[in-house]
Amino acid sequence: MAVQFERNINLEEIDSDALFGIEYLAHQTMAQKVIFWGCAIIGVAIFFVTQVIYGTPFLLSFFLSLVFLGIGFLFGANQNEHMTIGGYLKLVFFKPIKYANFMSTEDVTVMKNEADKLKVEEVREERKKAVATPEGQKRSLILVVVLMVVFIIFAFAILGLKSYKENHMTHHTVGYIMNQENS
């Protein structure tokens, strides 16, 4: 009689990127996969070659292969989505130069500024809704027509002043005045 297990699996909890469910192997780039598997293969090959072919002592072979496995793990495995184990250890042991300063979420001035931004956004949304109605469309059309009429009147006024100035010159000419009596 076969035993049947009921599996209750939440698909959101399964990380499909993690190889064999190992979280350190999740979110790897292609370069990290090459480093990890390349160093793993080299480590196993070194252990095999030093043991079988050269007959070196077990501890020496083990530590030589462990060096390559450690390099592969440090630079090929991830602590989180954005950082390798080596990068994480670097931050732990050699304190970072940049410090992260966080603002308090309970700061009253920040909360007031956020509330003001929300009010401005709400007013903006109300204006958009008012313009979207048929009455708002009529007002917008009337405004456009009035602005076009004002612009056309202004343009005709400028053209009229220009033609008036051309017909009635305002500058003076230098010359002499002839006396009508002598002629």
C-alpha positions, 0 to 999 in steps of 0.5 A: 500500500502506497503512502500518499502525502498531502502537500500544502504548498503556497506558490508565493513562498517558492523561490523558483530562482533558488537552486534546490531551494538554497536561498544563497543561490537565488537571484544570481547573475550569469557571471555569478553562476559561472564563478560559483559552478566553475570554482566548485568544479575546479575545487572537486577536480583539484581534490581528485587530482591531488588525491588520485594522481599525486597522492598528497595528504588528505588534509592538504588536498581538502584545504586546496579544494576548500579554497576554491569552493570558498572563492566560489561561495564568496563571489558566486552566492548571494546574501540578498538580491543585490549583494554577494556574500563577499560584498556583505562580509566586506560591509561587515568587517570594513565599515562602509564610508557612506552612512544611511540616515533615516528620517523619522516617520513621526516627524510632524513637519514631514507629515504636514508637508505630505498632507499639503501635497495630498490636498494640492493633488486632490484639488488638481484632481477635482479641477480635472474632473470639473473640466471633463464635464460637458459644462467644463468643456463649454467653459473651456471652448468659450475661453479658447474663443475669447482668447483667440478674439483678443489675440486677433484684435491685438494683432489688428491693432498692432498692424493698424498702428504700424500702417498709421506710423508709415503714413504719418512720419514722426521723424524730422528732416533736416533742411532749410526753409524757403521763404515764399515771399522771395520767390 
